[in-house]
Amino acid sequence: MARLIWLIVAAILGLAGYDLLLRDLLGWTGYFVAGVGIGIAAAVVGSYAHDALAPSPQGRGRGGDR
C-alpha cells in the first residue's frame, strides 16, 4: 500500500513539474520537481520489479522444509 501512495506522489510531482515547464513558471524549478517525481517513480517500479524477480522466501538457503 505504501508503494502505491509513493507512486501517486511521483505521478503528481512529475505532472506538476511538466506543467511548470509548459507554463514557463519558476524557471528551473520545473525540471527539479519533474526530476524528483521521475526518480521516485523509477524507485517504485524497481521495487516492484525486484519483488517480482526475487526468489520466494521459502526458496534455497532460507531454512525451508529441510
Sequence and secondary structure as in RCSB ss.txt:
>XXXX:A:sequence
MARLIWLIVAAILGLAGYDLLLRDLLGWTGYFVAGVGIGIAAAVVGSYAHDALAPSPQGRGRGGDR
>XXXX:A:secstr
 HHHHHHHHHHHHHHHHHHHHHHT STTHHHHHHHHHHHHHHHHHHHHHHHHHS  TTSTTS    
